[in-house]
């Protein structure tokens, strides 16, 4: 790792923003962090209270909640504290840990979103394969997402690219200002494996889910398949929102990395440099809305919890499937 990413670069006076701008960013991070942690804890408590919701497919959502809590509990506080301080305040080691953990949880989240898309495709469009899926199959897919994230997060630590403070001076990420061969090759690999391929997979899966749902509805075959949403319009809207939110969250970050790889990193606007990681982190508080609140059974369960109702007082409509797959975790 080059010396220009060492402690000498991590200190006072390196931010391109005023203290007022840092304070605004810190306020956003604190607010978003509280919302993210609270909403994802509610999601986890829902699964603890309602054991019937704990099936193999929902294990993916549980893991997704843990990635969101990971970013919100580690990334948000350290970045907010540095913004209030006016510059990165946790030193070189803190920079490496912060950046690696944010990349780790971020890549794991992308991988898990892809697993959700694959699961829905197999269950709705390829029932012959979906019916053969069991707990071991889901465990392997989830582990693959975490393992992939661990690999890409650890590479800059061992020398393939590097981590360093960004131009704001208050957060650490991949050192895209040093666009040497190591950075370019790492960035190209990350964008391909953790952005383009997942994006194409989601488009393919959700397009086929939408067309299959339309076919099932037109032929009145909904009663013979296991569905997460019985209404075709809801499924189409959900698919579009999933893809759009994925693009909104990660496109700015991918653009900055590609810009730094093929252009002059010094020409990247400072505003874009801070917006990119903020948008990527934003997925931690809208994920519960998209992947949990939109589900009718989840919505009823959470509403009952927030009203402090007992388990016996909460009625979950058994005519609406909890998720696509109903495989019990004990299987």
Backbone as numpy.savetxt, mean C-alpha at the origin, in Angstrom:
# Nx Ny Nz CAx CAy CAz Cx Cy Cz
28.78 1.94 -0.61 27.94 3.12 -0.61 28.82 4.35 -0.61
28.52 5.32 -1.42 29.38 6.46 -1.58 29.35 7.34 -0.34
30.45 8.09 -0.15 30.59 8.92 1.03 29.62 10.09 1.06
29.10 10.48 -0.11 28.24 11.64 -0.12 26.86 11.39 0.43
26.62 10.16 0.84 25.36 9.85 1.52 25.55 9.67 3.02
26.72 9.99 3.50 27.03 9.80 4.91 26.50 10.89 5.79
27.09 10.95 7.01 26.57 11.87 8.00 26.74 13.31 7.60
27.72 13.58 6.79 27.96 14.94 6.40 26.82 15.54 5.64
26.03 14.73 4.99 24.90 15.22 4.22 23.65 15.34 5.07
23.72 14.81 6.27 22.52 14.73 7.09 22.68 15.68 8.26
22.17 16.86 8.11 22.32 17.83 9.18 21.54 19.07 8.90
21.95 20.14 9.53 21.22 21.39 9.43 21.46 22.07 8.09
20.48 22.86 7.66 20.67 23.79 6.56 20.62 23.21 5.18
20.08 22.02 5.02 20.05 21.41 3.70 18.66 21.40 3.08
17.68 21.98 3.75 16.32 21.97 3.22 16.10 23.12 2.25
15.28 22.86 1.23 14.94 23.90 0.26 13.62 24.57 0.64
13.00 24.15 1.74 11.74 24.72 2.17 11.92 25.62 3.39
10.98 26.54 3.56 10.97 27.39 4.76 10.41 26.59 5.93
10.61 27.10 7.15 10.11 26.40 8.32 8.59 26.33 8.31
7.94 27.38 7.80 6.48 27.36 7.70 6.00 26.22 6.81
6.68 26.02 5.68 6.32 24.93 4.77 6.57 23.58 5.44
7.66 23.47 6.19 7.91 22.25 6.95 6.80 22.00 7.96
6.34 23.05 8.63 5.29 22.90 9.63 3.98 22.43 9.00
3.69 22.93 7.79 2.47 22.50 7.09 2.54 21.02 6.76
3.70 20.58 6.25 3.89 19.17 5.94 3.79 18.33 7.21
4.38 18.81 8.30 4.32 18.08 9.57 2.88 17.93 10.04
2.09 19.01 9.90 0.68 18.94 10.28 -0.07 17.90 9.49
0.20 17.84 8.18 -0.43 16.83 7.33 -0.03 15.42 7.77
1.26 15.24 8.04 1.75 13.91 8.41 1.14 13.45 9.74
1.05 14.36 10.69 0.48 13.99 11.99 -0.99 13.62 11.84
-1.74 14.43 11.09 -3.16 14.15 10.87 -3.36 12.83 10.14
-2.63 12.66 9.04 -2.75 11.43 8.25 -2.32 10.21 9.05
-1.29 10.37 9.87 -0.82 9.25 10.67 -1.84 8.79 11.68
-2.48 9.75 12.36 -3.50 9.41 13.35 -4.69 8.71 12.68
-5.14 9.27 11.53 -6.26 8.66 10.81 -5.90 7.25 10.35
-4.70 7.10 9.82 -4.28 5.80 9.30 -4.20 4.75 10.39
-3.53 5.08 11.49 -3.38 4.12 12.58 -4.75 3.75 13.15
-5.59 4.76 13.38 -6.90 4.51 13.97 -7.77 3.65 13.06
-7.83 3.98 11.76 -8.69 3.24 10.85 -8.22 1.81 10.66
-6.91 1.61 10.60 -6.40 0.26 10.41 -6.50 -0.59 11.67
-6.40 0.05 12.84 -6.63 -0.69 14.08 -8.09 -1.13 14.17
-9.01 -0.27 13.73 -10.43 -0.65 13.70 -10.62 -1.87 12.80
-9.92 -1.87 11.66 -10.01 -3.02 10.75 -9.55 -4.30 11.46
-8.41 -4.24 12.14 -7.88 -5.42 12.82 -8.80 -5.85 13.96
-9.33 -4.89 14.72 -10.25 -5.23 15.80 -11.52 -5.89 15.27
-11.95 -5.47 14.09 -13.13 -6.07 13.48 -12.90 -7.56 13.24
-11.72 -7.90 12.74 -11.43 -9.32 12.50 -11.29 -10.10 13.80
-10.82 -9.43 14.87 -10.72 -10.10 16.16 -12.11 -10.38 16.72
-13.02 -9.42 16.58 -14.37 -9.56 17.14 -15.24 -10.49 16.32
-15.10 -10.42 14.99 -15.95 -11.24 14.11 -15.12 -12.36 13.50
-15.07 -13.49 14.19 -14.25 -14.60 13.74 -14.71 -15.14 12.39
-16.01 -14.98 12.07 -16.51 -15.50 10.80 -15.95 -14.73 9.60
-15.38 -13.56 9.86 -14.76 -12.80 8.78 -13.33 -13.25 8.50
-12.79 -14.07 9.40 -11.39 -14.48 9.27 -11.27 -15.68 8.34
-11.22 -15.41 7.05 -10.99 -16.47 6.07 -9.71 -16.18 5.31
-9.38 -17.03 4.36 -8.09 -16.93 3.69 -7.93 -15.65 2.89
-8.98 -15.24 2.19 -8.89 -14.02 1.40 -8.70 -12.80 2.30
-9.42 -12.76 3.40 -9.31 -11.62 4.29 -7.97 -11.56 5.00
-7.23 -12.66 4.99 -5.87 -12.64 5.53 -5.01 -11.66 4.75
-5.29 -11.50 3.46 -4.56 -10.53 2.64 -4.84 -9.12 3.14
-6.11 -8.84 3.45 -6.50 -7.51 3.93 -5.90 -7.26 5.31
-5.82 -8.28 6.14 -5.20 -8.14 7.45 -3.73 -7.75 7.30
-3.03 -8.43 6.39 -1.63 -8.10 6.13 -1.48 -6.70 5.56
-2.43 -6.31 4.72 -2.41 -4.96 4.16 -2.55 -3.92 5.26
-3.39 -4.20 6.24 -3.56 -3.28 7.37 -2.27 -3.15 8.17
-1.53 -4.26 8.31 -0.25 -4.20 9.02 0.78 -3.36 8.27
0.79 -3.43 6.94 1.72 -2.59 6.18 1.37 -1.11 6.37
0.09 -0.81 6.37 -0.34 0.58 6.56 0.04 1.09 7.95
-0.16 0.25 8.96 0.21 0.64 10.32 1.73 0.80 10.43
2.47 -0.04 9.72 3.93 0.06 9.74 4.41 1.41 9.24
3.87 1.84 8.10 4.26 3.14 7.55 3.80 4.27 8.46
2.56 4.17 8.96 2.00 5.25 9.77 2.68 5.39 11.12
3.14 4.28 11.68 3.73 4.32 13.02 5.23 4.59 13.00
5.89 4.37 11.86 7.33 4.60 11.77 7.64 5.78 10.85
7.11 5.73 9.64 7.43 6.76 8.66 6.86 8.12 8.99
5.59 8.17 9.37 4.97 9.46 9.67 5.62 10.19 10.85
5.80 9.54 12.01 6.37 10.26 13.16 7.79 10.78 12.92
8.66 9.96 12.32 10.03 10.40 12.10 10.10 11.56 11.12
9.29 11.47 10.06 9.28 12.55 9.07 8.66 13.82 9.66
7.58 13.68 10.43 6.95 14.85 11.04 7.88 15.53 12.03
8.59 14.72 12.83 9.54 15.30 13.80 10.65 16.06 13.09
11.12 15.51 11.96 12.17 16.18 11.20 11.66 17.46 10.56
10.42 17.45 10.10 9.84 18.67 9.54 9.73 19.76 10.59
9.28 19.39 11.78 9.19 20.37 12.86 10.57 20.88 13.26
11.56 20.03 13.11 12.95 20.39 13.42 13.56 21.24 12.31
13.03 21.10 11.10 13.55 21.85 9.96 14.55 21.11 9.12
14.98 19.94 9.57 15.92 19.11 8.81 15.91 17.71 9.42
16.54 16.75 8.73 16.57 15.37 9.22 17.31 15.33 10.55
16.70 14.73 11.56 17.27 14.81 12.91 17.65 13.46 13.49
17.63 12.38 12.68 17.91 11.05 13.22 19.23 10.46 12.72
20.06 11.28 12.06 21.38 10.82 11.67 21.41 9.83 10.52
22.60 9.38 10.20 22.79 8.47 9.07 22.09 7.13 9.28
22.27 6.53 10.45 21.65 5.23 10.73 20.13 5.35 10.71
19.61 6.42 11.31 18.17 6.62 11.30 17.64 6.78 9.89
18.42 7.45 9.04 18.03 7.63 7.64 17.91 6.29 6.93
18.88 5.40 7.15 18.86 4.09 6.52 17.67 3.25 7.00
17.43 3.28 8.31 16.33 2.49 8.87 14.99 3.03 8.38
14.84 4.35 8.44 13.59 4.98 8.01 13.28 4.66 6.55
14.25 4.89 5.67 14.02 4.67 4.24 13.76 3.20 3.94
14.55 2.31 4.55 14.39 0.88 4.29 13.02 0.39 4.73
12.56 0.83 5.91 11.26 0.37 6.40 10.12 0.93 5.56
10.25 2.17 5.10 9.20 2.74 4.25 9.13 2.03 2.91
10.29 1.74 2.33 10.31 0.98 1.07 9.76 -0.43 1.31
10.14 -1.04 2.43 9.69 -2.39 2.76 8.16 -2.46 2.86
7.57 -1.60 3.67 6.12 -1.63 3.84 5.41 -1.18 2.57
6.00 -0.22 1.84 5.38 0.24 0.60 5.35 -0.84 -0.47
6.48 -1.54 -0.66 6.54 -2.61 -1.65 5.64 -3.78 -1.24
5.59 -4.06 0.08 4.70 -5.13 0.55 3.24 -4.79 0.27
2.88 -3.52 0.46 1.51 -3.09 0.18 1.16 -3.28 -1.29
2.07 -2.89 -2.17 1.83 -3.07 -3.61 1.68 -4.55 -3.94
2.54 -5.37 -3.37 2.45 -6.81 -3.63 1.15 -7.40 -3.14
0.69 -6.97 -1.97 -0.56 -7.49 -1.43 -1.77 -7.03 -2.23
-1.73 -5.79 -2.73 -2.81 -5.32 -3.60 -2.88 -6.17 -4.87
-1.72 -6.57 -5.35 -1.68 -7.43 -6.54 -2.25 -8.81 -6.22
-1.94 -9.32 -5.03 -2.48 -10.61 -4.60 -4.00 -10.55 -4.50
-4.53 -9.42 -4.01 -5.99 -9.25 -3.95 -6.59 -9.35 -5.35
-5.96 -8.68 -6.31 -6.47 -8.70 -7.69 -6.42 -10.12 -8.26
-5.32 -10.82 -8.02 -5.17 -12.19 -8.53 -6.22 -13.10 -7.89
-6.42 -12.95 -6.59 -7.41 -13.77 -5.89 -8.80 -13.57 -6.48
-9.18 -12.32 -6.72 -10.51 -12.04 -7.26 -10.65 -12.56 -8.68
-9.57 -12.47 -9.45 -9.61 -12.98 -10.83 -9.79 -14.50 -10.82
-9.02 -15.19 -9.99 -9.10 -16.65 -9.96 -10.46 -17.12 -9.46
-11.01 -16.42 -8.48 -12.28 -16.84 -7.90 -13.45 -16.60 -8.84
-13.47 -15.45 -9.50 -14.60 -15.10 -10.35 -14.44 -15.60 -11.78
-13.23 -15.46 -12.34 -13.02 -15.76 -13.76 -12.48 -17.18 -14.00
-11.75 -17.72 -13.04 -11.15 -19.05 -13.20 -11.55 -19.91 -12.01
-12.84 -20.20 -11.93 -13.34 -20.97 -10.79 -12.67 -22.33 -10.69
-12.24 -22.89 -11.84 -11.58 -24.19 -11.81 -10.29 -24.14 -11.00
-9.61 -23.00 -11.03 -8.39 -22.82 -10.24 -8.74 -22.28 -8.85
-9.66 -21.32 -8.80 -10.03 -20.70 -7.53 -10.53 -21.69 -6.51
-11.27 -22.70 -6.95 -11.81 -23.70 -6.03 -10.72 -24.58 -5.44
-9.57 -24.63 -6.09 -8.46 -25.44 -5.59 -7.56 -24.68 -4.62
-7.79 -23.37 -4.52 -6.99 -22.55 -3.61 -7.32 -22.89 -2.17
-6.30 -23.03 -1.34 -6.50 -23.29 0.08 -5.65 -22.34 0.91
-5.63 -22.54 2.20 -4.89 -21.65 3.08 -3.41 -21.61 2.73
-2.85 -22.74 2.37 -1.43 -22.79 1.99 -1.16 -21.94 0.75
-2.08 -21.97 -0.19 -1.92 -21.17 -1.41 -1.87 -19.68 -1.08
-2.79 -19.25 -0.22 -2.82 -17.84 0.16 -1.60 -17.47 0.98
-1.16 -18.37 1.85 0.03 -18.10 2.66 1.25 -17.90 1.79
1.38 -18.72 0.76 2.53 -18.60 -0.15 2.49 -17.27 -0.90
1.31 -16.86 -1.37 1.21 -15.59 -2.09 1.53 -14.41 -1.18
1.04 -14.48 0.07 1.32 -13.40 1.02 2.80 -13.35 1.36
3.40 -14.51 1.59 4.83 -14.56 1.89 5.66 -14.05 0.71
5.21 -14.34 -0.50 5.92 -13.86 -1.68 5.93 -12.34 -1.72
4.80 -11.72 -1.35 4.72 -10.25 -1.32 5.68 -9.67 -0.29
5.73 -10.26 0.89 6.63 -9.78 1.94 8.10 -10.02 1.58
8.39 -11.18 1.01 9.77 -11.51 0.63 10.27 -10.57 -0.46
9.43 -10.32 -1.44 9.79 -9.38 -2.51 10.10 -7.99 -1.93
9.28 -7.55 -0.99 9.48 -6.25 -0.36 10.79 -6.21 0.42
11.09 -7.28 1.14 12.33 -7.35 1.92 13.55 -7.26 1.01
13.50 -7.93 -0.13 14.62 -7.92 -1.06 14.91 -6.51 -1.56
13.89 -5.81 -2.05 14.10 -4.49 -2.64 14.43 -3.45 -1.58
13.92 -3.60 -0.37 14.24 -2.65 0.70 15.67 -2.79 1.20
16.19 -4.01 1.14 17.54 -4.26 1.66 18.65 -3.96 0.66
18.33 -3.93 -0.63 19.37 -3.72 -1.63 20.15 -2.41 -1.47
19.49 -1.26 -1.26 20.27 -0.03 -1.08 21.15 -0.06 0.17
20.76 -0.84 1.18 21.57 -0.94 2.40 22.87 -1.67 2.12
22.83 -2.68 1.23 24.03 -3.47 0.95 24.82 -2.95 -0.25
24.34 -1.86 -0.90 25.17 -1.24 -1.93 24.58 -1.08 -3.30
23.42 -1.70 -3.58 22.78 -1.47 -4.87 21.90 -0.24 -4.73
22.36 0.89 -5.24 21.79 2.22 -4.99 22.07 2.57 -3.52
21.42 3.58 -3.00 21.66 4.00 -1.62 20.47 4.82 -1.12
20.42 5.00 0.20 19.41 5.85 0.82 20.07 7.15 1.28
19.34 8.26 1.14 19.86 9.56 1.56 18.68 10.52 1.74
18.88 11.65 2.43 17.82 12.65 2.56 17.44 13.19 1.19
16.14 13.52 1.03 15.71 14.15 -0.22 15.91 15.66 -0.12
15.60 16.43 -1.15 15.84 17.87 -1.12 15.13 18.62 0.00
14.06 18.04 0.54 13.38 18.72 1.64 14.22 18.70 2.91
15.15 17.75 2.98 16.00 17.64 4.15 15.32 17.04 5.35
14.06 16.66 5.23 13.30 16.17 6.38 12.82 14.74 6.22
13.20 14.08 5.17 12.83 12.68 4.97 13.91 11.99 4.16
13.97 10.69 4.25 14.99 9.91 3.53 14.31 8.96 2.56
14.96 8.74 1.44 14.43 7.84 0.42 15.59 7.37 -0.45
15.28 6.73 -1.56 16.33 6.32 -2.50 17.07 7.57 -2.98
18.38 7.51 -3.00 19.20 8.67 -3.34 19.17 8.93 -4.84
18.06 9.51 -5.32 17.91 9.74 -6.75 18.70 10.93 -7.25
19.30 11.70 -6.35 20.15 12.81 -6.80 21.50 12.32 -7.30
21.85 11.09 -6.93 23.11 10.50 -7.38 22.79 9.45 -8.44
22.49 9.93 -9.68 21.98 9.02 -10.72 23.09 8.32 -11.48
23.86 7.49 -10.75 24.89 6.68 -11.38 24.27 5.36 -11.87
25.13 4.48 -12.38 24.64 3.22 -12.94 23.92 2.40 -11.87
24.41 2.42 -10.64 23.79 1.65 -9.57 22.37 2.11 -9.32
22.18 3.43 -9.25 20.84 3.97 -9.01 19.91 3.67 -10.19
20.41 3.91 -11.41 19.57 3.73 -12.60 19.11 2.27 -12.72
20.03 1.33 -12.54 19.67 -0.09 -12.68 18.69 -0.50 -11.58
18.92 -0.03 -10.36 18.00 -0.35 -9.26 16.62 0.23 -9.52
16.59 1.49 -9.94 15.32 2.15 -10.19 14.54 1.47 -11.30
15.22 1.12 -12.37 14.55 0.46 -13.48 13.95 -0.87 -13.02
14.69 -1.61 -12.21 14.20 -2.90 -11.73 13.01 -2.72 -10.80
13.08 -1.74 -9.90 11.98 -1.50 -8.96 10.72 -1.05 -9.68
10.87 -0.11 -10.62 9.70 0.38 -11.35 9.05 -0.74 -12.16
9.87 -1.60 -12.73 9.34 -2.72 -13.53 8.63 -3.74 -12.64
9.32 -4.20 -11.60 8.80 -5.29 -10.78 7.70 -4.84 -9.82
7.82 -3.62 -9.30 6.91 -3.19 -8.25 5.94 -2.09 -8.66
5.94 -1.73 -9.94 4.96 -0.75 -10.40 4.28 -1.19 -11.69
5.07 -1.37 -12.75 4.48 -1.69 -14.05 3.83 -3.06 -14.07
4.53 -4.07 -13.60 3.96 -5.42 -13.60 2.72 -5.51 -12.71
2.75 -5.01 -11.46 1.52 -5.02 -10.66 0.38 -4.24 -11.31
0.71 -3.10 -11.93 -0.32 -2.30 -12.57 -0.97 -3.06 -13.71
-0.16 -3.69 -14.54 -0.70 -4.49 -15.64 -1.53 -5.67 -15.12
-1.04 -6.29 -14.04 -1.78 -7.41 -13.45 -3.15 -6.97 -12.93
-3.19 -5.79 -12.28 -4.46 -5.29 -11.77 -5.42 -4.95 -12.90
-4.92 -4.28 -13.93 -5.76 -3.97 -15.08 -6.33 -5.24 -15.69
-5.48 -6.23 -15.90 -5.91 -7.49 -16.52 -6.95 -8.19 -15.65
-6.67 -8.30 -14.35 -7.57 -9.02 -13.45 -8.92 -8.33 -13.34
-8.90 -7.03 -13.10 -10.15 -6.33 -12.88 -10.95 -6.15 -14.16
-10.29 -6.06 -15.30 -11.01 -6.02 -16.56 -11.77 -7.32 -16.77
-11.09 -8.43 -16.52 -11.74 -9.73 -16.69 -12.81 -9.98 -15.64
-12.61 -9.47 -14.42 -13.64 -9.58 -13.39 -14.89 -8.84 -13.84
-14.70 -7.63 -14.37 -15.84 -6.83 -14.81 -16.61 -7.50 -15.95
-15.88 -8.00 -16.94 -16.55 -8.66 -18.07 -17.23 -9.95 -17.64
-16.62 -10.67 -16.72 -17.23 -11.91 -16.23 -18.51 -11.62 -15.45
-18.46 -10.57 -14.62 -19.65 -10.19 -13.86 -20.80 -9.81 -14.80
-20.47 -9.08 -15.85 -21.49 -8.68 -16.82 -22.11 -9.92 -17.47
-21.26 -10.89 -17.77 -21.74 -12.12 -18.39 -22.62 -12.90 -17.43
-22.21 -13.00 -16.16 -22.99 -13.71 -15.16 -24.36 -13.07 -14.97
-24.37 -11.73 -14.93 -25.63 -11.01 -14.71 -26.58 -11.21 -15.89
-26.04 -11.11 -17.09 -26.88 -11.25 -18.28 -27.47 -12.65 -18.42
-26.76 -13.64 -17.87 -27.24 -15.02 -17.97 -27.88 -15.52 -16.68
-28.03 -14.58 -15.71 -28.66 -14.92 -14.43 -27.96 -16.08 -13.72
-26.62 -16.03 -13.72 -25.85 -17.12 -13.10 -25.22 -16.70 -11.78
-25.63 -15.58 -11.19 -24.98 -15.11 -9.98 -25.14 -16.06 -8.81
-26.22 -16.84 -8.79 -26.46 -17.70 -7.64 -25.51 -18.89 -7.59
-24.83 -19.19 -8.68 -24.00 -20.39 -8.70 -22.52 -20.07 -8.53
-22.18 -18.79 -8.32 -20.78 -18.44 -8.12 -20.64 -17.71 -6.80
-19.43 -17.76 -6.22 -19.16 -17.11 -4.95 -18.61 -15.72 -5.21
-19.38 -14.68 -4.84 -19.01 -13.31 -5.22 -18.75 -12.44 -4.00
-17.87 -11.44 -4.18 -17.65 -10.44 -3.16 -18.70 -9.34 -3.28
-19.04 -8.97 -4.48 -20.10 -7.99 -4.73 -21.09 -8.61 -5.72
-22.38 -8.59 -5.36 -23.37 -9.19 -6.24 -23.81 -8.22 -7.32
-23.56 -6.97 -7.14 -23.98 -5.97 -8.12 -22.83 -5.62 -9.05
-23.04 -5.77 -10.36 -21.97 -5.55 -11.34 -21.46 -4.13 -11.33
-22.34 -3.17 -11.09 -21.92 -1.77 -11.07 -20.95 -1.52 -9.93
-21.24 -2.09 -8.75 -20.34 -1.92 -7.61 -18.96 -2.51 -7.89
-18.95 -3.67 -8.52 -17.67 -4.31 -8.84 -16.86 -3.45 -9.81
-17.54 -2.92 -10.84 -16.85 -2.08 -11.81 -16.29 -0.82 -11.15
-17.10 -0.18 -10.31 -16.64 1.01 -9.61 -15.45 0.69 -8.71
-15.53 -0.42 -7.97 -14.46 -0.81 -7.08 -13.17 -1.06 -7.85
-13.28 -1.72 -8.99 -12.10 -2.00 -9.80 -11.45 -0.72 -10.28
-12.27 0.21 -10.76 -11.75 1.48 -11.25 -11.08 2.26 -10.12
-11.72 2.29 -8.94 -11.16 3.03 -7.81 -9.83 2.43 -7.38
-9.75 1.10 -7.34 -8.51 0.43 -6.96 -7.36 0.83 -7.87
-7.60 0.78 -9.17 -6.56 1.11 -10.13 -6.20 2.59 -10.05
-7.20 3.46 -10.00 -6.94 4.90 -9.94 -6.18 5.28 -8.68
-6.55 4.73 -7.55 -5.85 5.06 -6.30 -4.43 4.54 -6.29
-4.23 3.38 -6.90 -2.87 2.85 -7.04 -2.03 3.81 -7.88
-2.61 4.30 -8.97 -1.90 5.24 -9.84 -1.64 6.56 -9.12
-2.66 7.07 -8.41 -2.52 8.33 -7.70 -1.41 8.25 -6.66
-1.36 7.13 -5.95 -0.40 7.00 -4.86 1.04 6.84 -5.35
1.23 6.02 -6.38 2.60 5.63 -6.72 3.14 6.25 -8.01
2.29 6.82 -8.84 2.79 7.43 -10.09 3.77 8.58 -9.84
3.48 9.52 -8.92 4.45 10.60 -8.70 5.82 10.09 -8.29
5.85 9.06 -7.44 7.12 8.50 -7.00 7.86 7.84 -8.16
7.12 7.11 -9.00 7.74 6.47 -10.16 8.26 7.52 -11.14
7.51 8.61 -11.31 7.93 9.68 -12.23 9.22 10.33 -11.76
9.32 10.60 -10.45 10.54 11.21 -9.91 11.74 10.30 -10.14
11.56 9.01 -9.89 12.67 8.07 -10.07 13.08 7.97 -11.53
12.11 7.92 -12.43 12.43 7.84 -13.86 13.06 9.15 -14.34
12.55 10.27 -13.86 13.12 11.57 -14.20 14.59 11.64 -13.77
14.86 11.17 -12.55 16.24 11.18 -12.06 17.13 10.22 -12.83
16.53 9.14 -13.35 17.32 8.15 -14.08 17.70 8.62 -15.47
16.76 9.26 -16.17 16.98 9.62 -17.56 17.20 11.12 -17.78
17.05 11.92 -16.73 17.26 13.36 -16.85 18.22 13.85 -15.80
18.18 15.14 -15.57 19.05 15.76 -14.58 18.28 15.86 -13.26
18.73 15.15 -12.22 18.01 15.19 -10.94 17.88 16.60 -10.38
18.82 17.47 -10.72 18.78 18.83 -10.19 17.62 19.64 -10.75
17.02 19.17 -11.84 15.89 19.90 -12.44 14.54 19.47 -11.88
14.53 18.47 -11.00 13.27 18.02 -10.40 12.80 19.07 -9.40
11.59 19.61 -9.57 11.08 20.63 -8.65 11.02 20.10 -7.22
11.40 20.94 -6.28 11.39 20.54 -4.88 9.99 20.15 -4.42
8.98 20.85 -4.96 7.59 20.53 -4.59 7.24 19.11 -4.99
7.65 18.71 -6.18 7.37 17.36 -6.64 8.14 16.34 -5.80
9.33 16.71 -5.37 10.14 15.80 -4.57 9.47 15.46 -3.25
8.72 16.41 -2.68 8.03 16.13 -1.42 6.66 15.53 -1.65
5.99 15.91 -2.75 4.66 15.38 -3.04 4.72 13.88 -3.33
5.76 13.44 -4.04 5.87 12.03 -4.43 5.79 11.08 -3.23
6.65 11.22 -2.21 6.54 10.30 -1.06 5.27 10.50 -0.25
4.75 11.75 -0.20 3.52 11.98 0.54 2.35 11.25 -0.11
2.29 11.27 -1.44 1.23 10.56 -2.15 1.37 9.06 -1.92
2.59 8.55 -1.96 2.79 7.12 -1.75 2.32 6.71 -0.36
2.63 7.55 0.65 2.21 7.24 2.01 0.69 7.35 2.17
0.04 8.15 1.33 -1.39 8.40 1.50 -2.23 7.13 1.38
-1.69 6.10 0.74 -2.45 4.86 0.60 -2.76 4.22 1.95
-2.00 4.60 2.99 -2.21 3.98 4.30 -3.55 4.34 4.92
-4.13 5.51 4.57 -5.41 5.84 5.18 -6.60 5.72 4.23
-6.36 5.56 2.91 -7.53 5.30 2.06 -7.70 3.82 1.76
-6.70 3.01 2.03 -6.86 1.57 1.83 -8.02 1.00 2.64
-8.17 1.35 3.92 -9.31 0.80 4.67 -10.65 1.16 4.03
-10.75 2.35 3.48 -12.00 2.77 2.84 -12.30 1.93 1.60
-11.29 1.71 0.79 -11.49 0.99 -0.48 -11.69 -0.49 -0.27
-10.84 -1.10 0.55 -10.82 -2.55 0.64 -11.67 -3.12 1.77
-12.13 -2.27 2.67 -12.90 -2.77 3.80 -14.27 -2.12 3.89
-14.32 -0.79 3.97 -15.59 -0.10 4.18 -16.56 -0.38 3.04
-16.05 -0.55 1.80 -16.93 -0.80 0.65 -17.62 -2.15 0.72
-17.09 -3.07 1.54 -17.71 -4.37 1.69 -18.88 -4.27 2.66
-20.06 -4.74 2.24 -21.27 -4.56 3.04 -21.17 -5.20 4.41
-20.59 -6.38 4.48 -20.48 -7.05 5.78 -19.49 -6.33 6.68
-18.38 -5.90 6.11 -17.41 -5.14 6.90 -18.05 -3.85 7.41
-18.81 -3.20 6.54 -19.43 -1.94 6.91 -20.38 -2.12 8.09
-21.18 -3.18 8.05 -22.09 -3.44 9.15 -21.33 -3.76 10.45
-20.27 -4.54 10.31 -19.50 -4.92 11.49 -18.83 -3.71 12.13
-18.22 -2.86 11.31 -17.55 -1.67 11.84 -18.55 -0.70 12.45
-19.69 -0.52 11.80 -20.72 0.37 12.33 -21.18 -0.11 13.70
-21.35 -1.41 13.84 -21.75 -1.96 15.13 -20.69 -1.76 16.19
-19.41 -1.92 15.81 -18.32 -1.71 16.76 -18.27 -0.26 17.23
-18.40 0.68 16.29 -18.33 2.10 16.63 -19.51 2.52 17.52
-20.63 1.79 17.40 -21.79 2.08 18.26 -21.71 1.33 19.58
-20.60 0.60 19.78 -20.38 -0.16 21.02 -21.46 -1.22 21.23
-21.97 -1.78 20.13 -22.95 -2.84 20.25 -22.26 -4.16 20.58
-22.98 -5.04 21.25 -22.43 -6.36 21.55 -22.47 -7.22 20.29
-21.76 -8.31 20.32 -21.71 -9.21 19.16 -23.10 -9.70 18.81
-23.93 -9.94 19.82 -25.27 -10.46 19.58 -26.20 -9.41 18.95
-25.90 -8.14 19.17 -26.75 -7.07 18.66 -26.47 -6.75 17.19
-25.35 -7.23 16.68 -24.95 -6.88 15.32 -25.37 -7.99 14.37
-26.19 -7.65 13.40 -26.65 -8.62 12.40 -25.94 -8.36 11.09
-25.24 -9.36 10.61 -24.57 -9.24 9.32 -25.37 -10.04 8.31
-25.77 -9.40 7.23 -26.62 -10.02 6.21 -25.90 -11.20 5.57
-26.41 -12.37 5.75 -25.76 -13.55 5.20 -26.01 -13.72 3.71
-26.84 -12.85 3.14 -27.06 -12.93 1.71 -26.00 -12.16 0.92
-25.17 -11.43 1.64 -24.09 -10.68 0.99 -22.77 -11.31 1.39
-22.02 -11.79 0.42 -20.77 -12.48 0.72 -19.77 -11.54 1.38
-19.00 -12.10 2.32 -17.99 -11.30 3.00 -16.86 -10.95 2.05
-16.39 -11.92 1.33 -15.31 -11.71 0.36 -15.53 -12.69 -0.77
-14.64 -12.66 -1.71 -14.74 -13.58 -2.84 -14.55 -15.01 -2.38
-13.49 -15.24 -1.64 -13.21 -16.59 -1.18 -13.73 -16.77 0.24
-14.37 -17.89 0.51 -14.90 -18.17 1.84 -14.09 -19.25 2.54
-12.84 -19.45 2.11 -12.02 -20.47 2.72 -11.71 -20.12 4.17
-11.99 -20.99 5.12 -11.67 -20.70 6.51 -10.17 -20.76 6.72
-9.67 -19.96 7.66 -8.23 -19.93 7.91 -7.73 -21.24 8.48
-8.63 -21.99 9.07 -8.20 -23.25 9.68 -8.02 -24.36 8.65
-8.39 -24.09 7.41 -8.35 -25.15 6.39 -6.92 -25.52 6.05
